[in-house]
């Protein structure tokens, strides 16, 4: 395993962010594009606009959709799983921990009566999320090092920490 990979990639960035803190602030983006304006159940989301990658998005059957494509909730779960996975792998690389197995699964509970306004006292949104990280380090890896990896990965996962301490979200509707 090349344990220098992440360290070498981050070294100049760490130095730059130390001398230029403002450069460490980045903006992630996504936007939707409707393929069929008459279809209320499907759209496409373009993470990182401009690279040409899009994901189909559907509506969950629990709120009347066909549930034939990932829903926004599925995509939120996927964002957490992907972030936790990449965070574990990067920190494992930094610590010199060789992973033999890594799988991250996320599930989330929502009571759709809130979003459908069936019952006003039911909150709109997920009521609980669970992130399960199953990892196995190479035999002989000190237990303390694996524990350090887990703690660092939980601390450093941007999506996990955002969900735990959400930022303010401002929505602006532009109407014609």
C-alpha positions in Angstrom: 0.0 0.0 0.0 1.3 3.5 -0.9 0.9 5.3 2.5 2.3 8.5 1.0 -0.5 8.9 -1.5 -2.9 11.1 0.5 -0.1 12.8 2.5 1.6 13.9 -0.7 -1.6 15.1 -2.2 -2.5 17.1 0.9 0.9 18.5 1.9 0.9 21.5 -0.5 -2.8 22.1 0.3 -2.1 22.1 4.0 0.7 24.6 3.6 -1.4 26.8 1.3 -4.4 26.8 3.7 -2.1 27.7 6.5 -0.9 30.8 4.8 -4.1 31.5 2.8 -7.1 30.4 5.0 -9.6 31.8 2.6 -8.5 29.4 -0.1 -9.7 26.5 2.0 -13.3 27.6 1.5 -14.9 25.8 -1.4 -18.4 25.5 -2.8 -20.0 22.3 -3.9 -22.9 22.5 -6.3 -25.7 20.5 -7.9 -28.7 21.4 -10.1 -31.6 19.6 -11.6 -32.7 19.4 -15.2 -36.2 18.2 -16.2 -36.3 15.9 -19.2 -40.1 15.9 -19.4 -41.8 19.0 -17.9 -45.1 17.1 -17.9 -43.7 14.3 -15.6 -44.0 15.3 -11.9 -42.3 12.1 -10.8 -38.9 12.2 -12.5 -36.0 14.6 -13.0 -32.2 14.5 -13.3 -29.7 15.9 -10.9 -26.3 17.1 -12.0 -23.8 17.0 -9.2 -20.8 19.2 -10.0 -22.5 21.0 -13.0 -20.3 21.1 -16.1 -18.8 17.7 -15.9 -21.7 16.1 -17.8 -22.6 13.5 -15.2 -26.3 13.3 -14.2 -28.3 11.0 -12.0 -32.0 10.0 -12.5 -34.2 11.0 -9.6 -37.7 9.6 -8.9 -40.4 10.0 -6.3 -41.0 7.4 -3.6 -44.0 5.2 -3.8 -45.0 6.3 -0.3 -45.9 9.7 -1.7 -47.4 8.5 -4.9 -44.4 8.1 -7.2 -43.4 5.0 -9.1 -40.1 4.7 -7.1 -38.3 3.5 -10.2 -35.2 5.7 -9.7 -33.3 6.8 -6.6 -35.2 9.3 -4.5 -33.8 12.4 -3.0 -33.7 10.5 0.3 -31.7 7.7 -1.3 -29.3 10.3 -2.7 -28.9 11.9 0.7 -28.1 8.4 2.1 -25.7 7.8 -0.8 -23.9 11.1 0.0 -23.4 10.1 3.6 -22.2 6.6 2.6 -19.8 7.9 -0.1 -18.4 10.6 2.2 -17.8 8.1 5.1 -16.3 5.6 2.7 -13.8 8.1 1.2 -13.0 9.5 4.6 -12.2 6.1 6.0 -10.0 5.2 3.0 -8.1 8.5 3.1 -7.5 8.4 6.8 -6.5 4.7 6.6 -4.0 5.7 4.0 -2.6 8.5 6.2 -2.3 6.2 9.1 -0.8 3.3 7.1 -3.7 1.0 7.8 -4.3 -1.5 5.0 -8.0 -2.2 4.6 -9.0 -5.7 3.5 -12.7 -4.8 3.5 -14.8 -1.6 3.7 -18.5 -1.3 3.2 -20.7 1.6 4.3 -24.5 1.4 4.5 -26.9 4.1 5.4 -30.6 4.0 6.0 -33.0 6.7 7.1 -36.5 6.8 8.6 -39.2 9.2 7.5 -42.9 9.5 8.3 -44.3 10.8 5.0 -47.5 12.0 6.7 -45.5 15.2 7.4 -44.5 16.0 3.8 -48.0 15.1 2.6 -49.6 17.2 5.3 -51.7 14.3 6.5 -50.8 15.1 10.1 -49.4 18.6 10.8 -47.6 17.6 14.0 -45.4 15.0 12.1 -42.2 16.7 11.2 -41.2 16.9 7.5 -37.8 15.2 7.1 -35.9 12.2 8.3 -36.5 11.4 12.0 -33.4 9.0 12.2 -30.5 8.0 10.2 -28.1 5.1 10.7 -24.6 4.8 9.2 -23.0 1.4 9.5 -19.3 1.1 8.6 -18.0 -2.4 8.3 -14.3 -2.5 8.0 -11.6 -5.0 8.3 -7.9 -4.0 8.5 -5.1 -6.3 7.5 -4.4 -9.0 10.1 -1.9 -7.8 12.7 -3.0 -4.1 12.6 -3.0 -2.8 16.2 -6.5 -2.5 17.6 -5.6 1.0 18.9 -4.8 2.1 15.4 -8.1 0.8 14.0 -9.9 2.6 16.8 -8.0 5.8 16.0 -9.0 5.4 12.3 -12.7 5.0 13.2 -12.7 8.1 15.5 -10.8 10.2 12.9 -13.2 9.1 10.1 -16.3 9.9 12.2 -14.8 13.3 13.1 -13.7 14.2 9.6 -16.7 13.1 7.5 -18.1 16.3 6.1 -21.6 15.0 5.3 -21.9 13.2 8.7 -20.9 16.4 10.6 -23.2 18.5 8.4 -26.2 16.3 9.2 -25.3 16.4 12.9 -25.0 20.2 13.0 -26.9 21.5 10.0 -26.0 24.9 8.5 -28.7 27.4 7.7 -30.2 26.7 4.3 -31.7 29.6 2.4 -34.1 29.0 -0.4 -34.9 31.7 -3.0 -37.7 31.2 -5.5 -37.4 33.1 -8.8 -40.8 33.3 -10.5 -41.5 34.7 -13.9 
